[in-house]
Amino acid sequence: MTDIGIYLGTDEITESARDAERLGFESVWVWDHFTGRYPAMLAPEVVLATAAAVTERVRVGYGVLLAAVRPLPLLAKELASLQYVSRGRLLVGVGDGRGAWERWHGGLRDAPVWDALGVRRTTAEARTEEALRLLPRLVGGEPTRITPDGVGDGVEITLAPAVSAPPLFVAGGPEEAVLRRAVAFGAGWFPAVISPAQLADGVRRLRRYAEEAGRPVPPVTVAVPVQLDVPAGEVADARDALVRMVVEAYGVDPGQAAGVGIVGTPEQAAERLAAFVAAGADRIVLSGGSAGDWRTGHELLARTAALLSG
């Protein structure tokens, strides 16, 4: 069965997280923002710690974490602390900050942001791969040698408390480099802004790369934007607006953008989401639901999830 998660806003975090758990969602997620489109968004570690503190079952996830712009030891300490306070419920999507999704949501579209963070954009890939390689050891309390930007012999550190490493997921589209990175580091694959057809193609290649490497097939989590409370007479306009946003913000080809998001009723959304399940999604993380208040959005998304699983 495919797990269903939802993105949380940062208004009324405690009530929203509790409501998500009450409605039976498997997980709640937050974006990682620096200077992105949503200036009111809080630091993700604050949101996730708050959500974990007021719930018992629902998992809490970064969707996705901009690992490349954080010092690795501090990042590991943050993740270990969240894994500890959540009692092992943390999920971590990892992005290098260069993808369209991260640039748009995270605010890393402009070079001055990278400069202000003291990180060279050209090192993003290497820093991300170092995080994927070393985070499980660091979070697990193992002595680990850190070599910032590959310069010098580095220094060995051991962090506490030692906790079980949370599942990691490589964020990105169906590009070969992304899929092979997930296989190489034993992480999941976490695409967004993708159609069921693109997902199916990516999953086929992911399985092939895993077989070639003699490694397990990574689990697949996909993020899908959904709007479910559009009046019948406005559905076409809302769908066109979503397609334009996907094209302009994420650089998706106009011919493929129509398959990315979902606008319609819960029944229509469940039918569309079934295509992502058939394509190989092990988890679907839904964003949106309602253009109005989050409570309405949660109820509509929960109804959609029930129809999908039923």
C-alpha positions as CSV (number, residue, x, y, z in Angstrom):
1,M,0.0,0.0,0.0
2,T,1.2,3.5,-0.9
3,D,1.7,5.8,2.1
4,I,0.2,9.3,1.9
5,G,1.8,12.3,3.5
6,I,1.0,16.0,3.4
7,Y,2.9,19.3,3.6
8,L,2.3,21.5,6.6
9,G,2.1,25.2,6.6
10,T,3.7,27.2,9.4
11,D,0.4,28.7,10.7
12,E,-1.0,26.8,13.7
13,I,1.6,24.1,13.6
14,T,0.5,22.2,16.6
15,E,-3.1,22.0,15.5
16,S,-2.2,21.2,11.9
17,A,0.1,18.4,12.9
18,R,-2.4,16.9,15.4
19,D,-5.1,17.1,12.7
20,A,-2.9,15.3,10.2
21,E,-2.3,12.5,12.7
22,R,-6.0,12.3,13.5
23,L,-6.9,12.0,9.9
24,G,-4.5,9.1,9.4
25,F,-1.8,10.6,7.3
26,E,1.5,8.6,7.4
27,S,3.7,11.7,7.5
28,V,3.9,15.5,7.5
29,W,6.5,17.5,5.6
30,V,8.0,21.0,5.4
31,W,10.0,22.8,2.8
32,D,13.4,24.2,3.6
33,H,13.4,28.0,2.9
34,F,16.0,30.7,3.1
35,T,14.6,33.5,1.0
36,G,12.0,31.7,-1.0
37,R,8.6,32.6,-2.2
38,Y,7.1,32.3,1.2
39,P,8.8,34.8,3.5
40,A,6.6,33.8,6.5
41,M,7.9,30.2,6.4
42,L,9.7,29.2,9.6
43,A,13.0,27.2,9.9
44,P,12.1,23.6,9.1
45,E,13.8,22.2,12.2
46,V,11.5,24.4,14.3
47,V,8.4,23.2,12.5
48,L,9.4,19.5,12.6
49,A,10.3,19.6,16.3
50,T,7.0,21.2,17.1
51,A,5.1,18.7,15.1
52,A,7.0,15.8,16.7
53,A,6.4,17.1,20.2
54,V,2.6,17.1,19.8
55,T,2.1,13.9,18.0
56,E,2.7,10.2,18.7
57,R,2.6,8.3,15.4
58,V,2.9,10.5,12.3
59,R,6.3,10.7,10.8
60,V,8.0,14.2,10.2
61,G,10.0,15.0,7.1
62,Y,12.2,17.5,5.3
63,G,10.8,17.8,1.8
64,V,13.5,18.8,1.0
65,L,16.5,19.8,3.1
66,L,19.1,22.1,1.4
67,A,22.1,20.1,2.7
68,A,24.7,21.8,0.5
69,V,24.4,25.1,2.2
70,R,24.8,23.8,5.8
71,P,28.0,22.9,7.7
72,L,27.8,19.1,7.8
73,P,28.5,18.6,11.6
74,L,25.8,21.1,12.5
75,L,23.4,19.5,10.1
76,A,24.1,16.1,11.6
77,K,23.5,17.4,15.1
78,E,20.2,18.9,14.0
79,L,19.0,15.7,12.4
80,A,20.2,13.6,15.4
81,S,18.3,15.9,17.8
82,L,15.1,15.7,15.7
83,Q,15.4,11.9,15.4
84,Y,15.8,11.8,19.2
85,V,12.8,14.0,20.1
86,S,10.6,12.4,17.5
87,R,11.5,8.9,18.8
88,G,12.7,7.7,15.4
89,R,10.1,9.3,13.2
90,L,12.3,11.5,11.0
91,L,12.5,11.4,7.2
92,V,15.0,13.5,5.3
93,G,14.8,14.5,1.7
94,V,18.2,15.8,0.6
95,G,18.7,18.4,-2.2
96,D,21.8,20.2,-3.4
97,G,20.0,23.5,-3.8
98,R,20.5,23.7,-7.6
99,G,17.4,22.0,-8.8
100,A,14.4,23.9,-9.9
101,W,12.3,22.8,-7.0
102,E,14.9,24.0,-4.4
103,R,15.7,27.2,-6.3
104,W,12.0,28.1,-6.4
105,H,10.9,27.1,-2.9
106,G,14.3,27.5,-1.1
107,G,15.2,30.9,-2.5
108,L,18.5,29.8,-3.9
109,R,17.9,31.2,-7.4
110,D,20.3,34.1,-7.0
111,A,24.1,34.0,-6.6
112,P,24.0,36.6,-3.7
113,V,22.1,34.1,-1.5
114,W,24.9,31.5,-2.0
115,D,27.5,34.2,-1.3
116,A,25.7,35.3,1.9
117,L,25.7,31.7,3.1
118,G,29.4,31.4,2.4
119,V,29.0,28.5,-0.1
120,R,30.3,28.3,-3.6
121,R,27.5,27.0,-5.9
122,T,30.1,24.9,-7.8
123,T,30.7,22.8,-4.7
124,A,27.0,21.9,-4.2
125,E,27.1,18.5,-5.7
126,A,30.2,17.4,-3.8
127,R,28.9,18.8,-0.5
128,T,25.6,17.0,-1.0
129,E,27.2,13.7,-1.7
130,E,29.4,14.1,1.3
131,A,26.3,14.6,3.4
132,L,24.6,11.5,2.0
133,R,27.8,9.5,2.7
134,L,28.6,10.7,6.2
135,L,25.2,11.7,7.8
136,P,24.3,8.1,8.8
137,R,27.7,7.7,10.6
138,L,27.6,11.1,12.2
139,V,24.0,10.7,13.4
140,G,24.8,7.2,14.6
141,G,27.5,8.6,16.9
142,E,30.4,6.9,15.0
143,P,33.8,8.7,14.9
144,T,33.8,10.4,11.5
145,R,36.4,12.4,9.6
146,I,35.1,15.6,8.1
147,T,37.0,17.2,5.2
148,P,35.3,20.5,4.3
149,D,35.3,21.0,0.5
150,G,37.9,18.2,0.2
151,V,40.7,20.4,1.5
152,G,43.4,19.1,3.8
153,D,43.3,16.0,6.0
154,G,40.1,17.0,7.9
155,V,39.2,16.4,11.5
156,E,37.6,13.5,13.3
157,I,34.5,14.2,15.4
158,T,32.0,12.1,17.3
159,L,28.5,13.5,17.9
160,A,26.0,12.7,20.7
161,P,23.3,11.6,21.3
162,A,23.8,8.5,19.0
163,V,20.5,7.6,17.4
164,S,19.4,5.4,14.5
165,A,20.0,7.2,11.2
166,P,16.8,8.5,9.6
167,P,15.9,7.4,6.0
168,L,17.5,9.7,3.4
169,F,15.9,10.5,0.0
170,V,17.7,12.1,-2.9
171,A,15.7,14.9,-4.3
172,G,15.6,15.5,-8.0
173,G,14.0,14.5,-11.3
174,P,14.5,11.4,-13.4
175,E,18.0,12.4,-14.5
176,E,20.6,9.6,-14.6
177,A,22.9,11.3,-12.1
178,V,20.1,11.7,-9.5
179,L,18.9,8.1,-9.9
180,R,22.4,6.7,-9.7
181,R,23.1,8.9,-6.6
182,A,20.1,7.3,-4.8
183,V,21.4,3.8,-5.6
184,A,25.0,4.5,-4.7
185,F,24.1,5.9,-1.3
186,G,21.4,3.5,-0.4
187,A,18.9,6.4,-0.3
188,G,15.4,6.8,-1.6
189,W,14.4,8.8,-4.6
190,F,12.3,12.0,-4.1
191,P,11.1,13.6,-7.3
192,A,8.6,16.5,-7.5
193,V,7.0,18.4,-10.4
194,I,6.8,15.2,-12.4
195,S,4.1,13.3,-14.3
196,P,3.1,9.7,-13.8
197,A,4.7,8.8,-17.2
198,Q,8.0,10.5,-16.2
199,L,7.9,8.8,-12.8
200,A,7.3,5.3,-14.4
201,D,10.3,5.9,-16.7
202,G,12.4,7.0,-13.8
203,V,11.4,4.0,-11.7
204,R,12.3,1.6,-14.5
205,R,15.7,3.0,-14.8
206,L,16.2,3.2,-11.1
207,R,15.5,-0.5,-10.9
208,R,17.9,-1.2,-13.7
209,Y,20.7,0.8,-12.1
210,A,20.1,-0.9,-8.7
211,E,20.3,-4.4,-10.4
212,E,23.5,-3.4,-12.2
213,A,25.1,-2.2,-8.9
214,G,23.8,-5.3,-7.0
215,R,22.0,-3.0,-4.6
216,P,18.4,-2.9,-3.2
217,V,15.9,-0.8,-5.3
218,P,15.5,2.5,-3.5
219,P,12.0,3.4,-2.3
220,V,10.2,6.2,-4.2
221,T,8.5,9.2,-2.6
222,V,6.9,11.7,-5.0
223,A,5.5,15.2,-4.2
224,V,2.2,16.2,-6.0
225,P,0.4,19.5,-5.8
226,V,-3.3,19.2,-5.5
227,Q,-6.2,21.7,-5.5
228,L,-9.6,20.2,-4.6
229,D,-12.0,23.0,-3.8
230,V,-12.3,24.7,-7.2
231,P,-15.9,25.5,-8.3
232,A,-16.9,23.4,-11.3
233,G,-17.0,26.4,-13.6
234,E,-13.5,27.5,-12.7
235,V,-11.6,24.2,-13.0
236,A,-10.3,24.8,-16.5
237,D,-8.9,28.2,-15.5
238,A,-7.4,26.8,-12.3
239,R,-5.7,24.0,-14.2
240,D,-4.3,26.4,-16.7
241,A,-2.9,28.6,-13.9
242,L,-1.2,25.6,-12.3
243,V,0.3,24.6,-15.7
244,R,1.6,28.2,-16.2
245,M,3.1,28.2,-12.7
246,V,4.9,24.8,-13.2
247,V,6.3,26.0,-16.6
248,E,7.5,29.4,-15.3
249,A,8.7,28.4,-11.8
250,Y,10.2,25.0,-12.5
251,G,11.1,25.1,-16.1
252,V,9.0,22.1,-17.0
253,D,8.2,21.6,-20.7
254,P,4.7,22.9,-21.5
255,G,3.8,19.6,-23.1
256,Q,4.5,17.8,-19.9
257,A,3.3,20.3,-17.3
258,A,-0.3,19.3,-17.6
259,G,0.5,15.9,-16.1
260,V,2.3,17.4,-13.0
261,G,-0.4,18.7,-10.7
262,I,-4.1,17.8,-10.0
263,V,-7.1,20.1,-10.0
264,G,-10.6,18.7,-9.4
265,T,-12.7,16.7,-6.9
266,P,-11.3,14.2,-4.4
267,E,-12.7,11.5,-6.7
268,Q,-10.9,12.9,-9.7
269,A,-7.7,13.4,-7.7
270,A,-7.8,9.8,-6.4
271,E,-8.0,8.5,-10.0
272,R,-5.1,10.6,-11.0
273,L,-3.0,9.6,-8.0
274,A,-3.6,6.0,-8.8
275,A,-1.4,6.6,-11.9
276,F,1.5,7.6,-9.6
277,V,0.9,4.4,-7.6
278,A,0.9,2.3,-10.7
279,A,4.1,4.1,-11.8
280,G,5.9,2.9,-8.7
281,A,5.4,5.5,-6.0
282,D,5.8,4.0,-2.5
283,R,4.8,7.3,-0.8
284,I,2.9,10.3,-2.2
285,V,3.2,13.7,-0.4
286,L,0.4,16.0,-1.2
287,S,0.6,19.8,-1.0
288,G,-2.3,22.2,-1.2
289,G,-5.7,20.7,-1.0
290,S,-7.6,23.9,-0.6
291,A,-7.1,27.5,-1.6
292,G,-8.8,28.5,1.7
293,D,-8.0,27.3,5.2
294,W,-5.8,24.4,6.0
295,R,-8.5,22.5,7.9
296,T,-10.6,22.3,4.7
297,G,-7.5,21.2,2.8
298,H,-6.8,18.4,5.3
299,E,-10.3,17.1,5.1
300,L,-10.3,17.1,1.3
301,L,-6.9,15.4,1.1
302,A,-7.9,12.8,3.7
303,R,-11.0,12.0,1.6
304,T,-8.8,11.7,-1.5
305,A,-6.4,9.3,0.4
306,A,-9.3,7.2,1.6
307,L,-10.6,6.9,-2.0
308,L,-7.2,6.0,-3.2
309,S,-6.6,3.2,-0.7
310,G,-10.2,2.0,-0.9
